[in-house]
Amino acid sequence: MRLPFISLLLIALIFLTYPACAEILEYRIEGTVNEGTYIAVTEVIEKAERDGYSAVLLVIDTPGGLVTSTEKIISKIFDSKVPVLAYVPPGAFSASAGSLIVISTNVAGMANGTSIGAATPITTGFEEPKVEEKIVNYLASYAKSIAEKRGRNATAIERFVTHAYSASAMEAYRYEIIDVLADSKSEFLKKADGIEVETSEGKTVLRTSGERIEVYEESLKVKIYNLISSPELASILLIIGIYGLIYGLTSPGMGAEVLGAICLILALFGLGVINVNYMGVILILLGILFLVAELLTPTYGVLGAASVVCIVLGTLMLYQEPLMPRDFYQSFTMLVGGLGLGIGAVMTFGIIKVLQIKKAKKRVGAEALIGKKGKVVSFSDGEGMAKFNGELWKIVSQEELREGDTVVIVGREGLILVVKKHEG
């Protein structure tokens, strides 16, 4: 009776002591790196720490992204209690912000045919995007410090920023920019197995061979932030929000003010995680002032047109994101410029027309008769009746009038016209 019990106990001990397959939590970083990417990476690392995963695997395929979000992602990787690995799969590339994320991980790998680097900062311009030296110096030292922390080739990585250097996978491996050269994810994890890495809790040896991989599903919060922290969408929401709010305030009851307020809040939420240029902000505010002035003074659309130009130019100059891909600035200018001019022109025209209609509606009845001349029908004790355009109106006057006198309307009190004798 005791033999089966001892056998079961031995089997249980074997299973407990035998190294199980590693469990790895995977997240794929695709497209532009933004605040949604940071939130997703944060959730992945926290889930891995909480649920005891052996490692986090970031599969990278990105042309660049937002500086603030990239810095927060790298900080989160450095603070991680579990090892974080990065892999650039076949057909993908890791440029600009993506290259900094790759080199910040504990183990970095690439497939043959991929590339890494080209992190030279650029800023918005109406001609060729230009490099600002102070930003170059900052990002170069930042990239170098990441490389030194992870024991990578700091000189080559610094050249990512200063000389727009881009390395092939073979060059990156040869120059010790990355740790592993592998043509598949499974090969990468097999080669990473047994490597000693250092996390925020100390040194540990990776167990990644024969892995079980769980792919992280993005939460609704991540998807929302991915949308609103997109510079393109934030710009469009900003333009719609400004004009929608003003249109709604000039013609309440149509719901435009509600839509405008929602769009404006979402736009400001997105702009909160994007580096902005204050000159762009000033131009947008100036455009709003021009539009308000157009509504208050009859300038026949001159200030309205100036408002559209200022708001569109301000939006185009609004962003200062040096790690966005170079192609972004050309496509961004065409998209936001075209949509901004179209939306701005239509909304400004609509606002002006609504106000013109409102002014026309006010000039009906007695107000439309101000300045008109008519004949007194009867008058005594400061009041009487007079005919204007064939209509009989009650009149009052401080002058003494007689039947047949010609009078001119100078005002009104309710339905009573204030008149005076016409001289001439």
matplotlib code that plots the C-alpha trace (Angstrom):
import matplotlib.pyplot as plt

x = [0.0, 2.9, 4.7, 2.2, 2.2, 6.0, 5.9, 3.4, 5.4, 8.6, 6.7, 5.4, 8.9, 10.3, 7.6, 8.3, 12.1, 12.1, 12.5, 9.2, 8.9, 9.3, 6.2, 6.8, 4.4, 4.7, 3.6, 4.1, 5.1, 3.9, 3.5, 4.2, 5.3, 2.9, 1.2, -0.9, 2.4, 3.7, 0.5, 0.6, 4.2, 3.5, 0.5, 2.6, 5.5, 3.2, 1.3, 4.5, 5.7, 2.4, 1.7, 5.3, 6.2, 9.8, 10.3, 8.6, 9.2, 8.7, 8.5, 9.5, 8.4, 8.3, 9.6, 9.7, 7.4, 6.9, 9.9, 8.1, 6.4, 9.7, 11.5, 8.8, 8.9, 12.7, 12.3, 9.7, 12.0, 14.9, 12.7, 11.2, 11.6, 11.4, 13.8, 12.7, 13.7, 13.4, 13.3, 13.0, 11.4, 11.9, 10.4, 10.3, 12.6, 13.4, 14.2, 14.5, 12.5, 12.2, 16.0, 16.3, 13.7, 15.5, 18.9, 17.3, 16.2, 18.1, 18.6, 18.2, 17.9, 17.3, 16.5, 18.7, 17.4, 16.3, 17.9, 18.2, 19.2, 18.6, 17.6, 18.7, 16.1, 14.1, 11.5, 8.6, 9.4, 7.7, 10.8, 13.1, 12.8, 15.8, 18.0, 18.2, 21.7, 20.5, 18.1, 20.8, 23.1, 20.5, 19.4, 22.9, 23.9, 20.6, 21.3, 24.9, 23.8, 21.3, 24.1, 26.5, 23.9, 23.3, 26.9, 26.4, 28.6, 28.0, 30.0, 28.0, 24.7, 25.6, 26.1, 22.4, 21.6, 24.6, 25.1, 21.7, 23.7, 21.6, 23.0, 21.9, 21.2, 24.6, 26.4, 24.5, 25.5, 29.1, 29.5, 27.8, 24.8, 22.5, 23.1, 21.5, 21.1, 18.2, 15.9, 12.8, 11.3, 11.9, 15.5, 16.0, 14.5, 16.6, 19.8, 18.8, 18.4, 21.1, 22.2, 22.7, 20.9, 20.4, 16.9, 15.9, 16.0, 19.4, 21.0, 19.2, 19.7, 17.1, 15.1, 13.6, 14.2, 11.1, 9.0, 5.3, 4.3, 1.2, 0.4, -0.9, -4.3, -4.5, -7.0, -9.6, -7.6, -4.6, -6.7, -8.2, -4.8, -3.4, -6.0, -6.0, -2.2, -1.8, -0.6, -2.8, -6.0, -5.2, -4.8, -8.0, -9.9, -8.4, -9.6, -13.1, -13.2, -12.4, -14.8, -17.5, -17.5, -17.6, -20.3, -22.3, -22.1, -23.2, -26.1, -27.1, -29.6, -27.9, -25.5, -22.4, -21.1, -21.3, -19.5, -16.9, -16.3, -15.9, -13.4, -11.5, -11.2, -10.0, -7.5, -6.1, -5.9, -3.8, -1.7, -0.9, 1.5, 3.0, 5.7, 4.3, 5.9, 4.7, 4.8, 2.1, 0.0, 0.3, -0.8, -3.9, -4.9, -4.4, -6.6, -9.3, -9.1, -9.4, -12.5, -14.1, -13.2, -14.8, -18.0, -18.1, -17.1, -18.3, -15.0, -16.6, -14.6, -11.1, -10.5, -12.3, -9.8, -6.9, -8.3, -8.3, -4.7, -3.5, -5.2, -4.0, -0.4, -0.4, -1.5, 1.2, 3.8, 2.4, 4.4, 8.1, 8.6, 12.2, 11.9, 8.9, 9.7, 10.9, 8.0, 5.6, 6.1, 5.3, 2.2, 1.2, 1.4, -0.7, -3.3, -3.7, -3.2, -5.8, -8.4, -7.7, -8.2, -11.4, -12.9, -11.9, -13.2, -16.6, -17.1, -16.0, -18.4, -21.2, -20.6, -20.6, -23.8, -25.6, -24.8, -25.9, -29.2, -29.7, -29.0, -31.5, -34.1, -33.7, -34.4, -38.2, -41.4, -40.8, -37.0, -37.1, -39.0, -36.4, -35.3, -38.4, -40.7, -44.5, -47.6, -49.3, -53.0, -53.8, -51.9, -52.7, -51.0, -47.7, -49.1, -51.1, -51.2, -49.2, -49.0, -45.7, -45.5, -49.3, -49.3, -50.8, -48.6, -49.0, -46.5, -45.1, -43.1, -41.8, -42.6, -46.1, -47.3, -50.4, -52.3, -50.5, -47.0, -44.2, -42.3, -39.3, -38.9, -36.0, -36.8, -39.4, -40.8, -42.3, -45.0, -45.0, -42.8, -40.8, -40.8, -39.8, -40.8, -39.0, -37.2, -37.1]
y = [0.0, 2.3, 1.6, 3.3, 6.4, 6.6, 6.2, 9.1, 11.3, 10.6, 11.4, 14.7, 15.6, 14.9, 17.2, 19.9, 19.9, 19.3, 22.7, 23.5, 25.4, 29.1, 31.3, 34.4, 37.3, 38.8, 42.3, 43.5, 47.2, 48.2, 51.6, 54.9, 54.7, 56.8, 57.0, 53.9, 52.0, 53.1, 52.1, 48.7, 48.1, 49.1, 46.7, 43.8, 44.3, 44.6, 41.5, 39.6, 40.7, 39.9, 36.5, 35.2, 35.1, 34.3, 37.2, 39.8, 39.7, 42.9, 42.2, 45.5, 46.9, 50.7, 53.7, 56.0, 57.9, 60.4, 61.3, 61.4, 58.1, 56.5, 57.8, 56.4, 53.0, 52.8, 53.9, 51.1, 48.6, 49.6, 49.3, 45.9, 43.0, 40.5, 40.3, 42.2, 41.0, 42.7, 41.0, 42.6, 39.9, 39.2, 42.0, 44.5, 47.4, 49.4, 53.0, 56.2, 55.7, 52.0, 51.6, 53.2, 50.8, 47.8, 48.7, 49.4, 45.8, 43.0, 41.0, 42.4, 40.3, 40.9, 38.8, 39.0, 41.5, 44.0, 47.2, 49.4, 53.0, 56.3, 58.2, 61.7, 64.2, 66.3, 69.0, 70.3, 72.6, 73.9, 72.8, 70.0, 68.9, 70.3, 69.2, 71.2, 70.9, 71.1, 68.3, 66.2, 66.6, 65.7, 62.6, 61.5, 61.5, 59.8, 57.0, 56.7, 56.3, 53.5, 51.7, 52.0, 50.7, 47.6, 47.1, 47.8, 49.6, 53.2, 54.8, 53.1, 53.8, 57.4, 57.7, 56.7, 60.2, 62.3, 60.8, 59.1, 55.8, 52.8, 49.2, 46.0, 43.1, 41.5, 44.8, 45.3, 41.9, 42.3, 45.7, 44.5, 46.7, 43.6, 40.3, 37.7, 37.2, 34.9, 34.3, 33.3, 34.1, 30.5, 30.6, 33.9, 32.6, 29.4, 31.5, 33.8, 30.8, 30.7, 34.4, 36.1, 39.5, 42.1, 43.3, 45.9, 43.0, 41.7, 39.2, 36.2, 33.6, 33.4, 30.3, 30.8, 27.5, 25.4, 28.4, 28.8, 32.2, 34.2, 37.1, 40.2, 41.5, 45.3, 46.8, 49.3, 52.0, 51.3, 51.4, 54.8, 56.3, 54.9, 57.0, 60.3, 60.5, 60.3, 63.8, 63.5, 62.8, 65.2, 68.0, 67.2, 67.0, 70.4, 72.1, 70.6, 71.4, 75.1, 75.7, 73.4, 75.2, 78.7, 77.6, 76.1, 79.2, 81.4, 79.1, 77.2, 74.3, 72.5, 70.4, 71.8, 73.2, 69.7, 68.1, 70.9, 70.6, 66.8, 67.1, 69.9, 67.9, 64.8, 66.9, 68.5, 65.1, 63.9, 67.1, 66.5, 63.7, 65.4, 68.0, 71.2, 74.3, 77.5, 79.4, 77.0, 77.7, 81.4, 81.2, 79.1, 81.6, 84.4, 82.6, 82.3, 86.0, 86.8, 84.7, 86.4, 89.8, 88.7, 87.9, 91.2, 93.5, 93.6, 92.9, 91.0, 87.8, 89.3, 88.4, 85.1, 84.1, 85.2, 83.1, 80.0, 80.6, 81.2, 78.1, 75.8, 77.2, 77.0, 73.3, 72.5, 74.1, 72.7, 69.6, 69.2, 65.5, 64.8, 61.0, 60.8, 59.2, 61.6, 60.7, 61.8, 65.5, 65.4, 63.3, 65.3, 68.6, 67.4, 65.8, 68.4, 71.3, 70.1, 69.1, 72.2, 74.6, 72.8, 72.5, 76.0, 77.6, 75.8, 76.4, 80.1, 80.7, 78.9, 81.0, 84.3, 83.3, 82.3, 85.7, 87.5, 85.7, 86.5, 90.2, 90.1, 88.6, 91.3, 94.0, 93.2, 95.1, 98.4, 98.3, 98.0, 101.3, 103.3, 106.2, 105.9, 108.8, 108.9, 111.2, 112.0, 110.9, 112.3, 113.8, 115.3, 115.5, 114.1, 111.0, 110.0, 107.8, 107.9, 105.9, 104.4, 102.3, 102.0, 100.7, 102.6, 102.9, 104.5, 107.3, 109.5, 112.8, 115.6, 118.0, 119.4, 117.7, 118.2, 116.1, 115.8, 116.6, 114.5, 112.7, 110.4, 107.4, 107.8, 104.9, 102.7, 101.7, 98.3, 98.7, 102.5, 104.5, 107.5, 110.2, 113.7, 116.2, 115.9, 119.0, 119.7]
z = [0.0, 0.7, -2.6, -4.9, -2.6, -2.7, -6.5, -6.9, -4.6, -6.7, -9.9, -8.4, -7.3, -10.8, -12.4, -9.8, -10.3, -14.1, -15.9, -17.5, -20.8, -20.5, -20.8, -22.7, -23.2, -26.7, -27.9, -31.5, -31.9, -35.4, -37.0, -35.3, -31.6, -29.6, -26.2, -27.0, -27.5, -24.2, -22.4, -24.1, -23.2, -19.6, -19.4, -20.9, -18.5, -15.5, -16.5, -17.0, -13.5, -11.8, -13.5, -13.4, -17.1, -17.9, -20.3, -22.4, -26.2, -28.2, -31.9, -33.6, -36.9, -36.7, -38.7, -35.6, -33.3, -30.5, -28.3, -25.0, -25.5, -26.6, -23.5, -21.3, -23.0, -22.5, -18.9, -18.4, -19.9, -17.7, -14.6, -15.6, -13.1, -15.9, -18.9, -22.0, -25.4, -28.8, -32.2, -35.7, -37.8, -41.6, -43.7, -40.8, -40.0, -36.9, -37.5, -35.4, -32.2, -32.9, -33.0, -29.5, -28.1, -29.6, -28.1, -24.7, -24.2, -22.4, -25.6, -29.1, -32.2, -35.9, -39.0, -42.1, -44.5, -41.8, -40.7, -37.7, -37.1, -38.9, -35.8, -36.9, -35.5, -37.9, -37.4, -39.3, -42.2, -45.4, -47.4, -46.5, -42.9, -41.1, -38.2, -35.0, -33.4, -29.8, -30.3, -32.1, -29.2, -26.6, -28.5, -29.4, -25.7, -24.8, -27.4, -26.1, -22.5, -23.5, -25.3, -22.4, -20.0, -22.1, -23.0, -26.7, -29.3, -28.1, -31.0, -33.7, -31.9, -31.4, -35.1, -35.5, -34.4, -35.5, -39.0, -39.7, -39.8, -40.6, -40.2, -41.8, -39.5, -40.3, -39.6, -36.4, -35.2, -36.3, -34.6, -31.4, -31.8, -31.3, -29.6, -31.9, -35.6, -36.3, -39.3, -37.2, -33.8, -32.6, -33.7, -31.9, -28.6, -28.9, -29.3, -26.5, -24.1, -21.4, -21.8, -18.5, -18.3, -15.7, -14.7, -12.1, -9.5, -10.5, -12.8, -14.2, -16.8, -19.7, -20.2, -23.7, -25.5, -26.1, -25.2, -24.9, -26.2, -25.3, -27.5, -25.7, -26.9, -26.8, -24.4, -25.4, -23.6, -25.8, -29.0, -27.9, -27.1, -30.4, -32.2, -30.3, -29.9, -33.7, -34.8, -37.9, -36.1, -33.3, -35.9, -37.6, -34.3, -33.3, -36.5, -36.3, -32.6, -33.0, -35.9, -34.5, -31.2, -32.8, -35.2, -32.4, -30.3, -33.2, -34.0, -30.9, -31.0, -33.9, -31.7, -33.4, -30.2, -28.5, -31.4, -31.3, -27.6, -27.8, -30.7, -28.9, -25.7, -27.6, -29.6, -26.4, -24.8, -27.8, -27.8, -24.1, -25.1, -28.2, -28.1, -29.5, -31.0, -29.3, -32.6, -33.9, -30.8, -31.3, -34.9, -33.9, -31.2, -33.7, -36.2, -33.5, -32.8, -36.5, -36.8, -33.7, -35.2, -38.5, -36.6, -34.8, -37.6, -41.3, -43.1, -46.0, -45.3, -45.2, -41.5, -42.0, -44.8, -42.6, -39.8, -41.9, -43.1, -39.5, -38.1, -40.9, -40.7, -36.9, -37.1, -39.6, -37.4, -34.2, -33.8, -32.7, -32.9, -34.1, -34.1, -36.4, -39.8, -42.5, -44.8, -42.1, -42.6, -46.3, -45.9, -42.8, -44.6, -47.5, -45.3, -42.7, -45.1, -47.5, -44.9, -42.8, -45.7, -46.8, -43.4, -42.3, -45.5, -45.4, -41.6, -41.8, -44.8, -42.8, -39.7, -41.6, -43.5, -40.2, -38.7, -41.9, -41.8, -38.1, -38.8, -41.7, -39.4, -36.9, -39.5, -40.0, -38.9, -37.2, -37.3, -41.1, -41.2, -39.3, -41.5, -43.6, -44.3, -43.9, -43.5, -40.2, -40.2, -36.8, -33.9, -30.4, -27.0, -28.3, -30.0, -33.0, -36.1, -39.3, -42.5, -43.8, -47.0, -46.8, -43.2, -40.3, -37.2, -33.9, -33.4, -30.6, -31.0, -28.8, -31.6, -32.4, -35.6, -37.7, -40.1, -43.5, -42.0, -43.4, -40.6, -40.5, -38.1, -35.6, -33.3, -31.7, -28.3, -28.8, -31.5, -31.2, -33.6, -32.5, -35.2, -35.9, -38.5, -41.8, -42.7, -46.4]

ax = plt.figure().add_subplot(projection="3d")
ax.plot(x, y, z, "-o")
ax.set_aspect("equal")
plt.show()
